[in-house]
Amino acid sequence: MIHYRVSYSNPLTHFVDIAISIQDNKQQELYLQLPAWRPGRYELQHFAQKLRQVSAKANGESLQVKKVTKDRWLVETNGTDTIEVSYSFYARQMDAGGSWLDETQLYLNGINCFMAVEQREQEACKLELALPGNWQIACGLSQTSPNTLQAASFDELVDSPLIASSSLHKETYEVTGIPFHIWIQGYCKPGWEQIIKDFKAFTKEQLQIFGSFPVQDYHYLNQILPYRYYHGVEHSNSTVITLGPGELLMSPALYKEFIGVSSHELFHTWNIKKIRPKEMLPYNFAQENYFRTGYVAEGVTTYYGDYMLARAGVFTAEQYFDELSTTLQRYFADYSRNNLSVADSSFDLWLDGYKAGIPDRKVSIYVKGALTALLLDLQLRKVTGNKASLDVVMRKLWDEFGKQNIGYTEQDYQQLVSEVAGTSFQDYFEKYIDGTAPLEEALDEALHNVGCTLKASENPLLNERLYGFKIVADGQVTKVTGIAPGSPASFVLSTDDELVALNGRKIEQNLQSLLAQINVSEVISLTLFRDKQLRQVNLQPNGQSFYQKYAIEKKSAAREEEKRNFKLWLKQEF
């Protein structure tokens, strides 16, 4: 057993002291590996940047420690049986994948800070926490004694975040005998009756899809913050959600996000934590784990997160369509949909998947992945006469891969879809997953089968619709932030141009009102600063419309069959 101990002396420094006791050592040269990334965010994060003073001892004597890569250390053990490794970790990152220490709490994601003892990763681990006497611990690991947690392996240890404090609050609900614990750290006034009712509803709906749950219990670890924030990360039998501001938790806007991210993360308990791409079974924490099925791992989960809320009756159909409209706007506002497929964008998560990157290079696996999942679900329902759906695909993935601890490949997923459909879906994968074909026509056609339509409308913002450029305006500056390819703006404007005047009139957060007063068929003159140089450019609409808006609506003349299909899809009356 590998023994980890966590303590601290001054919480306001945010430094956590970590000691690792390694017994029964048989290695002359012992290697320690700190994870370079964390599951749920597929990019190298270089956690070693937050470590200091790595040292080792045996029998009270110092051992030589040599760093051999950015996050791997070699300890010369001299054949000693018991090795003590110690270092400090800077815990001051408050998001769902980080760690935080202050005078009120210790929040720890072990993936950030615990080193693995190479060749002994499968051994059981004990985690001992030095905490104030009145603190309790929220964690998915079993607590064997006060402030002591047990993990079956290193992977389970680092996949089990914890929050320890004196102000934790917990409520529990059960579905099919499985306990689900909702922990809250931070100031808020939860409407527990409403929360429990809604959580039970979407949990029951998800369990009905898969038929069984991968773990014996589940923990929602909520960091409710005093400022605006939204983030969630999945784990084996828990999730961390950071959300704020806390005083608005039960307001319609923030509560919608709270239940949405909770449903999303719960679905991950099956999809990615157990139903896992072959390239990630097991995880290799030392380097990139390239995979092309992010549209399954994240896209399908994004689709089901809100979809489950509609099917469970937590969202009305109109509320669900509002959420889909937000996803549609994000997709159609990004012209990268024409340049890189969602499968290739999955692979490139490890390159630039979580940053803006260069304009129009890659699509979001969350956004396009969700829309292609919606399309697949509707197409499966249509081609099978509602005898099968994406539910059946996910259930088969669970039964044939997740339960069996077998990683799936791209080919496995595509073959399984065709089996469920009873016909080849090669065209779907070639066009929309491995290709960049437009989604509009296919999605509209699929929606017709459930009495709905994909409705396009003109963008009300004239600078976007007529000229093809986006702006952000604060009290001082109006800056160009995006340009549609082939638009009038693309020939005369550049990202980060600071707009000063329109036809000689100063721009002061009034661009729309100024554009509304002119003849839009005429040439306009924009004065701007580019690289601190004053310039003047002319723009004229070219007859095209840019940054169109899309929404999903019910058809006014839907047939009875389509209405029945709608109910089978959403479990709501048309």
RODO-2510 file (C-alpha; in nm, 4 decimals, decimal comma):
residues 574
     n   res          X          Y          Z
     1     m     0,0000     0,0000     0,0000
     2     i     0,1196     0,3512    -0,0865
     3     h     0,0517     0,5999     0,1915
     4     y    -0,0186     0,9675     0,1066
     5     r    -0,0366     1,2322     0,3787
     6     v    -0,1661     1,5874     0,3290
     7     s    -0,1137     1,8706     0,5733
     8     y    -0,0525     2,2457     0,5795
     9     s     0,0802     2,5059     0,8199
    10     n    -0,0470     2,8416     0,6942
    11     p    -0,3559     2,8159     0,4709
    12     l    -0,3172     3,1747     0,3517
    13     t    -0,0029     3,0778     0,1635
    14     h    -0,2112     2,8181    -0,0262
    15     f     0,0743     2,5659     0,0017
    16     v    -0,0255     2,2066     0,0777
    17     d     0,2443     1,9744     0,2136
    18     i     0,2383     1,6251     0,0671
    19     a     0,4287     1,3238     0,1949
    20     i     0,4366     0,9827     0,0271
    21     s     0,5467     0,6757     0,2206
    22     i     0,6600     0,3924    -0,0071
    23     q     0,7122     0,0631     0,1722
    24     d     0,8458    -0,2705     0,0459
    25     n     1,0616    -0,0962    -0,2099
    26     k     1,2537    -0,3325    -0,4336
    27     q     1,3951    -0,0757    -0,6767
    28     q     1,7457     0,0672    -0,6728
    29     e     1,6138     0,3439    -0,8974
    30     l     1,2612     0,4531    -0,8088
    31     y     1,0651     0,6671    -1,0560
    32     l     0,7828     0,9011    -0,9581
    33     q     0,5430     1,0413    -1,2187
    34     l     0,3197     1,3434    -1,1610
    35     p     0,0232     1,3539    -1,4027
    36     a     0,0684     1,5972    -1,6913
    37     w    -0,3045     1,6307    -1,7618
    38     r    -0,6384     1,5399    -1,6124
    39     p    -0,9316     1,3413    -1,7542
    40     g    -1,2097     1,5687    -1,8693
    41     r    -0,9691     1,8229    -2,0171
    42     y    -0,7639     1,6770    -2,2950
    43     e    -0,4606     1,9028    -2,2993
    44     l    -0,1279     1,9001    -2,1171
    45     q    -0,1564     2,1168    -1,8059
    46     h     0,1904     2,0762    -1,6569
    47     f     0,0880     2,0505    -1,2918
    48     a     0,4573     2,0224    -1,1985
    49     q     0,4750     2,4004    -1,2267
    50     k     0,3004     2,4159    -0,8887
    51     l     0,5406     2,1893    -0,6975
    52     r     0,8378     2,2980    -0,4896
    53     q     1,1064     2,1363    -0,2735
    54     v     1,0818     1,7755    -0,3882
    55     s     1,2979     1,5619    -0,1598
    56     a     1,3317     1,2038    -0,0363
    57     k     1,4592     1,0317     0,2760
    58     a     1,5197     0,6818     0,4072
    59     n     1,6055     0,5990     0,7680
    60     g     1,6342     0,9715     0,8369
    61     e     1,8997     1,0179     0,5684
    62     s     1,8497     1,2213     0,2512
    63     l     1,8371     1,0394    -0,0797
    64     q     1,9406     1,1814    -0,4127
    65     v     1,6442     1,3023    -0,6207
    66     k     1,6932     1,3892    -0,9858
    67     k     1,4329     1,5347    -1,2190
    68     v     1,4417     1,3497    -1,5513
    69     t     1,1483     1,5094    -1,7378
    70     k     0,9231     1,8060    -1,6654
    71     d     0,7098     1,5926    -1,4303
    72     r     0,9088     1,2734    -1,3584
    73     w     1,1636     1,2209    -1,0812
    74     l     1,4279     0,9560    -1,0119
    75     v     1,5066     0,8615    -0,6525
    76     e     1,8318     0,6727    -0,5869
    77     t     1,7074     0,4420    -0,3115
    78     n     2,0258     0,2444    -0,2367
    79     g     1,7959    -0,0563    -0,1971
    80     t     1,6227     0,0901     0,1087
    81     d     1,2928    -0,0763     0,2041
    82     t     1,0950     0,2372     0,3015
    83     i     1,1176     0,5699     0,1159
    84     e     0,9647     0,8983     0,2286
    85     v     0,9043     1,1544    -0,0462
    86     s     0,7886     1,5053     0,0347
    87     y     0,7076     1,8271    -0,1510
    88     s     0,4736     2,1255    -0,1412
    89     f     0,1929     2,2015    -0,3855
    90     y     0,0420     2,5443    -0,4537
    91     a    -0,3367     2,5046    -0,4295
    92     r    -0,4884     2,8251    -0,5594
    93     q    -0,6966     2,7378    -0,8648
    94     m    -1,0683     2,7578    -0,8029
    95     d    -1,2347     2,5760    -1,0874
    96     a    -1,3790     2,2279    -1,1252
    97     g    -1,0418     2,0806    -1,2206
    98     g    -0,8171     2,2667    -0,9778
    99     s    -0,7298     2,2710    -0,6084
   100     w    -0,7690     2,5370    -0,3393
   101     l    -0,6573     2,5922     0,0169
   102     d    -0,7553     2,8781     0,2452
   103     e    -0,8661     2,9198     0,6045
   104     t    -1,2183     2,7940     0,5246
   105     q    -1,1558     2,4793     0,3215
   106     l    -0,9205     2,2329     0,1574
   107     y    -1,0322     2,1429    -0,1938
   108     l    -0,8078     1,8920    -0,3638
   109     n    -0,8023     1,7268    -0,7020
   110     g    -0,5454     1,4525    -0,6540
   111     i    -0,4662     1,4474    -1,0252
   112     n    -0,3051     1,7900    -0,9755
   113     c    -0,0661     1,6977    -0,7010
   114     f    -0,0183     1,3258    -0,6236
   115     m     0,2806     1,1466    -0,7756
   116     a     0,2449     0,7888    -0,8935
   117     v     0,5055     0,5329    -0,7945
   118     e     0,5916     0,3737    -1,1273
   119     q     0,5181    -0,0001    -1,1571
   120     r     0,3034     0,0191    -0,8435
   121     e     0,0067     0,2157    -0,9775
   122     q    -0,2312    -0,0773    -0,9212
   123     e    -0,1600    -0,1028    -0,5483
   124     a    -0,4078     0,0238    -0,2912
   125     c    -0,3506     0,3757    -0,1596
   126     k    -0,4259     0,5344     0,1762
   127     l    -0,4834     0,9078     0,2008
   128     e    -0,4506     1,0713     0,5423
   129     l    -0,5552     1,4348     0,5889
   130     a    -0,4441     1,6587     0,8758
   131     l    -0,7543     1,8724     0,9286
   132     p    -0,9182     2,0811     1,2019
   133     g    -1,1340     1,8707     1,4323
   134     n    -1,4688     2,0163     1,3240
   135     w    -1,4167     1,9663     0,9484
   136     q    -1,5904     1,6969     0,7459
   137     i    -1,4898     1,5493     0,4112
   138     a    -1,6919     1,5249     0,0904
   139     c    -1,5381     1,2628    -0,1363
   140     g    -1,6274     0,9549    -0,3387
   141     l    -1,3601     0,7446    -0,1640
   142     s    -1,4483     0,5280     0,1346
   143     q    -1,3529     0,6754     0,4716
   144     t    -1,1906     0,4025     0,6784
   145     s    -1,1302     0,6171     0,9880
   146     p    -1,1509     0,9875     1,0757
   147     n    -0,9719     1,1899     0,8054
   148     t    -0,8452     0,8745     0,6339
   149     l    -0,9581     0,7667     0,2882
   150     q    -0,8840     0,4492     0,0946
   151     a    -0,8417     0,3963    -0,2809
   152     a    -0,8006     0,0675    -0,4666
   153     s    -0,5375     0,2130    -0,7004
   154     f    -0,3581     0,5303    -0,7980
   155     d    -0,6157     0,5883    -1,0710
   156     e    -0,8991     0,5771    -0,8191
   157     l    -0,7067     0,8038    -0,5834
   158     v    -0,6565     1,0808    -0,8385
   159     d    -1,0068     1,0367    -0,9793
   160     s    -1,1663     1,1175    -0,6419
   161     p    -1,1574     1,4905    -0,5612
   162     l    -1,2405     1,6047    -0,2108
   163     i    -1,3664     1,9089    -0,0269
   164     a    -1,2969     1,9373     0,3459
   165     s    -1,4407     2,2173     0,5595
   166     s    -1,6602     2,2968     0,8561
   167     s    -1,9351     2,4483     0,6408
   168     l    -2,0227     2,1647     0,4036
   169     h    -2,3905     2,0869     0,3643
   170     k    -2,5243     1,7582     0,2260
   171     e    -2,8603     1,6276     0,1119
   172     t    -2,9151     1,2759    -0,0225
   173     y    -3,1706     1,1219    -0,2540
   174     e    -3,2092     0,7654    -0,3785
   175     v    -3,3067     0,6180    -0,7136
   176     t    -3,3430     0,2371    -0,7442
   177     g    -3,1676     0,2052    -0,4080
   178     i    -2,8578     0,3990    -0,5151
   179     p    -2,7659     0,6964    -0,2914
   180     f    -2,6819     1,0265    -0,4603
   181     h    -2,5234     1,2882    -0,2336
   182     i    -2,5429     1,6602    -0,3131
   183     w    -2,2681     1,8471    -0,1276
   184     i    -2,2555     2,2266    -0,1215
   185     q    -1,9602     2,4371    -0,0136
   186     g    -2,0130     2,8126    -0,0198
   187     y    -2,2831     3,0652     0,0564
   188     c    -2,6255     3,0135    -0,1001
   189     k    -2,9827     2,9316    -0,0037
   190     p    -3,0672     2,6120    -0,1903
   191     g    -3,4300     2,5302    -0,2616
   192     w    -3,3774     2,1701    -0,1580
   193     e    -3,7288     2,0504    -0,2318
   194     q    -3,7043     2,1664    -0,5934
   195     i    -3,3438     2,0468    -0,6302
   196     i    -3,4152     1,6957    -0,5020
   197     k    -3,7275     1,6668    -0,7181
   198     d    -3,5428     1,7665    -1,0371
   199     f    -3,2281     1,5654    -0,9647
   200     k    -3,4358     1,2549    -0,8979
   201     a    -3,6179     1,3038    -1,2267
   202     f    -3,3139     1,3293    -1,4551
   203     t    -3,1276     1,0591    -1,2619
   204     k    -3,4177     0,8171    -1,3106
   205     e    -3,4319     0,8982    -1,6821
   206     q    -3,0614     0,8299    -1,7289
   207     l    -3,0758     0,5031    -1,5344
   208     q    -3,3602     0,3859    -1,7573
   209     i    -3,1400     0,4272    -2,0648
   210     f    -2,8514     0,2184    -1,9346
   211     g    -3,0333    -0,0218    -1,7037
   212     s    -2,7654    -0,0182    -1,4353
   213     f    -2,5237     0,2222    -1,2679
   214     p    -2,1455     0,1793    -1,2849
   215     v    -2,0831     0,2633    -0,9169
   216     q    -2,2447     0,2045    -0,5775
   217     d    -2,2991     0,5685    -0,4868
   218     y    -2,2473     0,9146    -0,6346
   219     h    -2,1342     1,2527    -0,5029
   220     y    -2,2055     1,5978    -0,6484
   221     l    -1,9326     1,8227    -0,5038
   222     n    -2,0540     2,1793    -0,5561
   223     q    -1,8330     2,4811    -0,5022
   224     i    -2,0846     2,7655    -0,4939
   225     l    -1,8874     3,0844    -0,5500
   226     p    -1,9655     3,4516    -0,4780
   227     y    -1,8918     3,5534    -0,8377
   228     r    -2,0047     3,4505    -1,1836
   229     y    -1,8622     3,1106    -1,2787
   230     y    -1,9590     2,7881    -1,4558
   231     h    -1,7527     2,4696    -1,4829
   232     g    -1,7934     2,0981    -1,4243
   233     v    -1,5635     1,7957    -1,4344
   234     e    -1,6616     1,4299    -1,4273
   235     h    -1,5113     1,1556    -1,2101
   236     s    -1,5773     0,7869    -1,1498
   237     n    -1,8416     0,8276    -0,8796
   238     s    -1,8449     1,2038    -0,8352
   239     t    -1,8308     1,5378    -1,0075
   240     v    -1,6989     1,8793    -0,9093
   241     i    -1,9117     2,1740    -1,0168
   242     t    -1,8063     2,5361    -0,9671
   243     l    -2,0950     2,7779    -1,0058
   244     g    -2,1861     3,1288    -0,9057
   245     p    -2,2872     3,3769    -0,7870
   246     g    -2,4304     3,1824    -0,4972
   247     e    -2,7046     3,4286    -0,4071
   248     l    -2,8607     3,3649    -0,7498
   249     l    -2,8472     2,9852    -0,7349
   250     m    -3,2258     2,9439    -0,7423
   251     s    -3,2848     3,2195    -0,9967
   252     p    -3,4164     3,0793    -1,3276
   253     a    -3,1003     3,1573    -1,5254
   254     l    -2,8456     3,0122    -1,2818
   255     y    -3,0638     2,7230    -1,1661
   256     k    -3,0992     2,6172    -1,5286
   257     e    -2,7197     2,6001    -1,5498
   258     f    -2,6986     2,4150    -1,2177
   259     i    -2,9305     2,1327    -1,3205
   260     g    -2,7923     2,1316    -1,6757
   261     v    -2,4304     2,0798    -1,5763
   262     s    -2,5335     1,8278    -1,3082
   263     s    -2,7232     1,6191    -1,5636
   264     h    -2,4305     1,6435    -1,8067
   265     e    -2,1760     1,5277    -1,5492
   266     l    -2,3938     1,2412    -1,4284
   267     f    -2,4210     1,1099    -1,7860
   268     h    -2,0406     1,1045    -1,7958
   269     t    -2,0482     0,8373    -1,5243
   270     w    -2,1267     0,5996    -1,8079
   271     n    -2,0017     0,7884    -2,1122
   272     i    -1,6204     0,8375    -2,0798
   273     k    -1,5646     0,7147    -1,7252
   274     k    -1,6733     0,3603    -1,8216
   275     i    -1,7624     0,3737    -2,1920
   276     r    -1,4148     0,4848    -2,2895
   277     p    -1,2222     0,5184    -2,6163
   278     k    -0,9664     0,2446    -2,6661
   279     e    -0,6901     0,5056    -2,6719
   280     m    -0,7671     0,5934    -2,3077
   281     l    -0,8024     0,2512    -2,1532
   282     p    -0,6041     0,2787    -1,9396
   283     y    -0,5218     0,6477    -1,9108
   284     n    -0,1603     0,7441    -1,9681
   285     f    -0,1154     1,0469    -1,7451
   286     a     0,2395     1,1162    -1,8638
   287     q     0,1546     1,2212    -2,2196
   288     e    -0,1189     1,2991    -2,4701
   289     n    -0,3862     1,0326    -2,5259
   290     y    -0,4920     1,1170    -2,8806
   291     f    -0,8435     1,0101    -2,9839
   292     r    -1,0911     1,1023    -3,2565
   293     t    -1,4147     1,0184    -3,0756
   294     g    -1,4530     1,3311    -2,8646
   295     y    -1,7839     1,3826    -3,0448
   296     v    -1,9043     1,0699    -2,8602
   297     a    -1,7405     1,1369    -2,5235
   298     e    -1,8345     1,5051    -2,5009
   299     g    -2,0747     1,5740    -2,7875
   300     v    -2,3218     1,2955    -2,7080
   301     t    -2,2998     1,3841    -2,3384
   302     t    -2,3686     1,7509    -2,4136
   303     y    -2,6758     1,6489    -2,6140
   304     y    -2,8068     1,4210    -2,3401
   305     g    -2,7410     1,6664    -2,0572
   306     d    -3,0294     1,8972    -2,1526
   307     y    -3,2250     1,6325    -2,3433
   308     m    -3,2624     1,4307    -2,0229
   309     l    -3,4079     1,7357    -1,8498
   310     a    -3,6739     1,7634    -2,1198
   311     r    -3,7548     1,3908    -2,1155
   312     a    -3,7749     1,3968    -1,7353
   313     g    -4,0167     1,6903    -1,7421
   314     v    -3,7738     1,9264    -1,5706
   315     f    -3,7648     2,1412    -1,8864
   316     t    -4,0682     2,2186    -2,0972
   317     a    -4,0235     2,1612    -2,4695
   318     e    -3,9943     2,5380    -2,5139
   319     q    -3,7208     2,5616    -2,2504
   320     y    -3,5366     2,2744    -2,4157
   321     f    -3,5629     2,4421    -2,7568
   322     d    -3,4179     2,7586    -2,6017
   323     e    -3,1136     2,5576    -2,4939
   324     l    -3,0836     2,4022    -2,8396
   325     s    -3,1052     2,7501    -2,9920
   326     t    -2,8078     2,8586    -2,7828
   327     t    -2,6113     2,5615    -2,9148
   328     l    -2,7166     2,6447    -3,2699
   329     q    -2,6022     3,0067    -3,2343
   330     r    -2,2637     2,8944    -3,1097
   331     y    -2,2289     2,6585    -3,4041
   332     f    -2,3400     2,8944    -3,6806
   333     a    -2,1472     3,1908    -3,5415
   334     d    -1,8248     2,9982    -3,6053
   335     y    -1,7171     2,9559    -3,9675
   336     s    -1,4626     2,6952    -3,8656
   337     r    -1,7423     2,4445    -3,9266
   338     n    -1,6342     2,4629    -4,2924
   339     n    -1,2688     2,3839    -4,2250
   340     l    -1,2129     2,1016    -3,9747
   341     s    -1,4308     1,8000    -3,9020
   342     v    -1,5519     1,7210    -3,5527
   343     a    -1,3440     1,4002    -3,5543
   344     d    -1,0279     1,5894    -3,6463
   345     s    -1,1153     1,8566    -3,3900
   346     s    -1,1354     1,5775    -3,1300
   347     f    -0,7802     1,4764    -3,2125
   348     d    -0,6659     1,8376    -3,1981
   349     l    -0,8023     1,8936    -2,8490
   350     w    -0,4471     1,8207    -2,7388
   351     l    -0,3216     2,1045    -2,9587
   352     d    -0,5589     2,3961    -2,9086
   353     g    -0,8966     2,2560    -2,8159
   354     y    -0,9565     2,4811    -2,5154
   355     k    -0,8395     2,8145    -2,6473
   356     a    -0,9663     3,0437    -2,9182
   357     g    -0,6769     2,9652    -3,1504
   358     i    -0,6540     3,1135    -3,4976
   359     p    -0,9794     3,2197    -3,6655
   360     d    -1,2019     2,9565    -3,8247
   361     r    -0,9698     2,6596    -3,7703
   362     k    -1,1629     2,4046    -3,5636
   363     v    -1,5119     2,3289    -3,4402
   364     s    -1,6156     2,2610    -3,0818
   365     i    -1,6619     1,8904    -3,0120
   366     y    -1,9182     1,9936    -2,7497
   367     v    -2,1260     2,2101    -2,9828
   368     k    -2,1049     2,0249    -3,3144
   369     g    -2,0880     1,6967    -3,1238
   370     a    -2,4224     1,7777    -2,9585
   371     l    -2,5871     1,8776    -3,2868
   372     t    -2,4628     1,5697    -3,4711
   373     a    -2,5888     1,3578    -3,1795
   374     l    -2,9313     1,5226    -3,2109
   375     l    -2,9244     1,4542    -3,5846
   376     l    -2,8235     1,0913    -3,5303
   377     d    -3,0926     1,0357    -3,2683
   378     l    -3,3659     1,1738    -3,4940
   379     q    -3,2410     0,9856    -3,7997
   380     l    -3,2298     0,6575    -3,6071
   381     r    -3,5841     0,7119    -3,4843
   382     k    -3,7034     0,7819    -3,8378
   383     v    -3,5258     0,4956    -4,0138
   384     t    -3,6404     0,2386    -3,7537
   385     g    -3,9945     0,3676    -3,7117
   386     n    -3,9149     0,4627    -3,3503
   387     k    -3,8045     0,1101    -3,2665
   388     a    -3,4512     0,2349    -3,1961
   389     s    -3,2736     0,5576    -3,1138
   390     l    -2,9451     0,6892    -2,9815
   391     d    -3,0570     0,5442    -2,6459
   392     v    -3,0109     0,1959    -2,7896
   393     v    -2,6644     0,2827    -2,9195
   394     m    -2,5568     0,4089    -2,5773
   395     r    -2,7070     0,1045    -2,4025
   396     k    -2,5137    -0,1258    -2,6371
   397     l    -2,1932     0,0705    -2,5795
   398     w    -2,2479     0,0224    -2,2069
   399     d    -2,3295    -0,3479    -2,2289
   400     e    -2,0652    -0,4458    -2,4854
   401     f    -1,7792    -0,2128    -2,3927
   402     g    -1,8272    -0,0224    -2,0664
   403     k    -1,9384    -0,3162    -1,8544
   404     q    -1,6700    -0,5379    -2,0064
   405     n    -1,3942    -0,2799    -1,9492
   406     i    -1,3178    -0,2794    -2,3226
   407     g    -1,2285     0,0412    -2,5034
   408     y    -1,4217     0,1188    -2,8212
   409     t    -1,2765     0,2412    -3,1514
   410     e    -1,4195     0,4736    -3,4165
   411     q    -1,5039     0,1673    -3,6220
   412     d    -1,6782     0,0004    -3,3260
   413     y    -1,9030     0,3033    -3,2783
   414     q    -1,9858     0,3398    -3,6469
   415     q    -2,0602    -0,0312    -3,6828
   416     l    -2,2800    -0,0299    -3,3752
   417     v    -2,4828     0,2654    -3,5120
   418     s    -2,5415     0,0805    -3,8401
   419     e    -2,6429    -0,2351    -3,6524
   420     v    -2,8987    -0,0425    -3,4487
   421     a    -3,0266     0,1329    -3,7618
   422     g    -3,0506    -0,1873    -3,9603
   423     t    -2,8878    -0,0074    -4,2500
   424     s    -2,5571     0,1636    -4,3248
   425     f    -2,4994     0,5061    -4,1715
   426     q    -2,1748     0,5559    -4,3625
   427     d    -2,3122     0,8675    -4,5296
   428     y    -2,3772     1,0293    -4,1885
   429     f    -2,0228     0,9652    -4,0687
   430     e    -1,8568     1,0678    -4,3947
   431     k    -2,0494     1,3942    -4,4197
   432     y    -2,0985     1,5159    -4,0641
   433     i    -1,8357     1,3427    -3,8481
   434     d    -1,5334     1,2942    -4,0727
   435     g    -1,6371     1,5695    -4,3128
   436     t    -1,7539     1,9302    -4,3015
   437     a    -2,0824     1,9077    -4,4912
   438     p    -2,3458     2,1644    -4,3809
   439     l    -2,5885     2,0375    -4,1180
   440     e    -2,8842     2,2624    -4,1979
   441     e    -3,0718     2,0597    -4,4566
   442     a    -3,0252     1,7220    -4,2870
   443     l    -3,1182     1,8578    -3,9444
   444     d    -3,4275     2,0314    -4,0773
   445     e    -3,5388     1,7129    -4,2531
   446     a    -3,4843     1,5042    -3,9392
   447     l    -3,6789     1,7529    -3,7278
   448     h    -3,9763     1,7350    -3,9645
   449     n    -4,0319     1,3761    -3,8538
   450     v    -4,1036     1,5007    -3,5003
   451     g    -4,3200     1,7910    -3,6151
   452     c    -4,0496     2,0539    -3,5884
   453     t    -3,8376     2,2640    -3,8201
   454     l    -3,5028     2,4412    -3,8223
   455     k    -3,5929     2,8041    -3,8777
   456     a    -3,3366     3,0521    -4,0089
   457     s    -3,3703     3,4222    -3,9426
   458     e    -3,1686     3,7312    -4,0220
   459     n    -2,9236     3,8553    -3,7641
   460     p    -3,0648     4,1743    -3,6064
   461     l    -2,7145     4,3191    -3,5634
   462     l    -2,6484     4,5120    -3,8834
   463     n    -2,2695     4,5046    -3,8547
   464     e    -2,2835     4,1238    -3,8438
   465     r    -2,5586     4,0643    -4,0983
   466     l    -2,4631     4,3150    -4,3698
   467     y    -2,0911     4,3607    -4,3287
   468     g    -1,9823     4,0389    -4,1584
   469     f    -1,7931     4,1603    -3,8527
   470     k    -1,8436     4,1119    -3,4806
   471     i    -1,7516     4,3618    -3,2127
   472     v    -1,7145     4,3921    -2,8402
   473     a    -1,7778     4,7331    -2,6869
   474     d    -1,6886     4,8571    -2,3421
   475     g    -1,6987     5,2084    -2,2024
   476     q    -1,3934     5,3208    -2,3979
   477     v    -1,3297     5,1002    -2,7008
   478     t    -1,5282     4,9232    -2,9727
   479     k    -1,3093     4,6423    -3,1023
   480     v    -1,3491     4,3974    -3,3925
   481     t    -1,3502     4,0409    -3,2576
   482     g    -1,4607     3,8288    -3,5530
   483     i    -1,4870     3,8508    -3,9320
   484     a    -1,6910     3,6260    -4,1618
   485     p    -1,4898     3,4847    -4,4538
   486     g    -1,5870     3,6435    -4,7847
   487     s    -1,7772     3,9260    -4,6200
   488     p    -1,7264     4,2962    -4,7030
   489     a    -1,5430     4,3299    -4,3705
   490     s    -1,2978     4,0537    -4,4598
   491     f    -1,1344     4,2759    -4,7258
   492     v    -1,0854     4,5896    -4,5178
   493     l    -1,1009     4,5021    -4,1455
   494     s    -0,8693     4,3051    -3,9177
   495     t    -0,9244     4,1414    -3,5804
   496     d    -0,8578     4,3871    -3,2939
   497     d    -0,9223     4,6968    -3,5051
   498     e    -1,0506     4,9730    -3,2745
   499     l    -1,3470     5,1460    -3,4366
   500     v    -1,3558     5,5213    -3,3834
   501     a    -1,6197     5,6716    -3,6137
   502     l    -1,8873     5,5825    -3,8689
   503     n    -1,9267     5,8365    -4,1511
   504     g    -1,7471     6,0846    -3,9309
   505     r    -1,9696     6,0282    -3,6259
   506     k    -1,7933     5,9043    -3,3121
   507     i    -1,8747     5,5465    -3,2110
   508     e    -1,9707     5,5310    -2,8419
   509     q    -2,1512     5,1997    -2,7930
   510     n    -2,3942     5,3290    -3,0561
   511     l    -2,2887     5,1423    -3,3694
   512     q    -2,6293     4,9784    -3,4197
   513     s    -2,8239     5,3015    -3,3906
   514     l    -2,5853     5,4747    -3,6312
   515     l    -2,6146     5,1944    -3,8883
   516     a    -2,9936     5,1978    -3,8553
   517     q    -3,0060     5,5617    -3,9688
   518     i    -2,8211     5,5198    -4,2958
   519     n    -2,9096     5,3764    -4,6344
   520     v    -2,7573     5,0310    -4,6016
   521     s    -2,7078     4,9994    -4,9773
   522     e    -2,4618     5,2869    -4,9741
   523     v    -2,0911     5,2803    -4,8956
   524     i    -2,0076     5,3553    -4,5337
   525     s    -1,6835     5,4939    -4,4005
   526     l    -1,5240     5,3558    -4,0864
   527     t    -1,2450     5,5338    -3,9043
   528     l    -1,0317     5,3075    -3,6906
   529     f    -0,7032     5,2513    -3,5128
   530     r    -0,4941     4,9538    -3,6263
   531     d    -0,1626     4,8993    -3,4524
   532     k    -0,1927     5,2542    -3,3133
   533     q    -0,2202     5,3959    -3,6657
   534     l    -0,5308     5,5912    -3,7674
   535     r    -0,6983     5,4538    -4,0813
   536     q    -1,0147     5,4949    -4,2823
   537     v    -1,1881     5,2142    -4,4759
   538     n    -1,5044     5,1836    -4,6816
   539     l    -1,7618     4,9028    -4,6660
   540     q    -2,0656     4,8191    -4,8756
   541     p    -2,3022     4,5204    -4,8442
   542     n    -2,2499     4,2555    -5,1128
   543     g    -2,6018     4,1126    -5,1105
   544     q    -2,5153     3,8236    -4,8798
   545     s    -2,6286     3,7729    -4,5211
   546     f    -2,3792     3,6697    -4,2536
   547     y    -2,4040     3,5200    -3,9047
   548     q    -2,7594     3,3948    -3,9552
   549     k    -2,9632     3,2916    -3,6526
   550     y    -3,1257     2,9501    -3,6193
   551     a    -3,3910     2,8113    -3,3879
   552     i    -3,5937     2,4921    -3,3569
   553     e    -3,9694     2,5439    -3,3634
   554     k    -4,2805     2,3295    -3,3804
   555     k    -4,4488     2,3212    -3,7204
   556     s    -4,7900     2,4847    -3,7203
   557     a    -4,9269     2,2170    -3,9527
   558     a    -4,7643     1,9100    -3,7992
   559     r    -4,9348     1,5816    -3,8850
   560     e    -5,0702     1,3519    -3,6157
   561     e    -4,7960     1,0988    -3,6872
   562     e    -4,5324     1,3675    -3,6389
   563     k    -4,6925     1,4693    -3,3102
   564     r    -4,6776     1,1079    -3,1930
   565     n    -4,3108     1,0942    -3,2932
   566     f    -4,2521     1,4152    -3,0964
   567     k    -4,3966     1,2565    -2,7823
   568     l    -4,1849     0,9456    -2,8277
   569     w    -3,8769     1,1680    -2,8590
   570     l    -3,9364     1,4152    -2,5733
   571     k    -4,1961     1,2298    -2,3643
   572     q    -4,4073     1,5454    -2,3801
   573     e    -4,7270     1,6298    -2,5625
   574     f    -4,6770     1,8231    -2,8842
***
